[in-house]
Each structure stands twice: as structure tokens, then as C-alpha cells.
Amino acid sequence: MTSASLLQEEGSKQPVVVTVEARLLKKATFDKKFNALDQHKKIISMNDIVRALEGPLEDKKGIVKQIYKRVVFLLDENETEHCGYFCAKAQICEKMEFSADLLKGNIRCHGLE
């Protein structure tokens, strides 16, 4: 991956897609203590597993790798597109209570079966 496309909404009337070199993303600093609230007002933190509840990513699950301005950057290691990374607004996601099998691909979510 040499570059990534990011959706930038701040300071404009229309969302704008900008391309950023991958080396610049790796050097960006983020506050790892930063967190966001999901649709049920549960705190989402780094390495939590969340599921998108609406929109084009509905039912897609991933591990939180970054959080920035209430947007969660998620990794789904089973996906090949964009190296498995995708992002969603925290308020359309749900933090999942899970068993250890979830990380291995055997989805067994308590209350979501």
C-alpha cells in the first residue's frame, strides 16, 4: 500500500476524498486513550471488537485499531480489500461482548446469535 484515500468532512459543505501517502499515516500520532461511544452509549476503546449496525457496512465486524474524532478505524483480517481496514462513525457501531472464538473466526456473540 503506497497511499490511502481518506474522507475529510471538516470545514467543507461536501465531504472530500483526499489521498495520503502511507508513510505519512504511519508517522501520525494518535492519543491511544481517546475513545468514543457506540449506538448504545457503551465506550469503544482500542482493540475492542465492534459491529456496524447500519449503512453500507451493516453487520461488518472488526477490531478497533484507531479512533479519531468519533470515527473508528477497524481491521477485519478476513478481508483482502484495503488490507482489511475500514472505518465507520462510532455512533452507528455496537461494541460486542464476545467469546475468545470470535477472534478465531468462530462467531459466538452473546445475545447476538
Buried (B, 14 or more C-beta within 10 A) or exposed (E): EEEBEEEEEEEEEEEEEEEEEEEEEEEEEEEEEEBBBBBEEBEBBBEBBBBBBEEEBEEBBBBBBBBEEEBBBBBBEEBEEEEBBBBBBBBBBBBBEBEEEBEEEEBEBEEEE
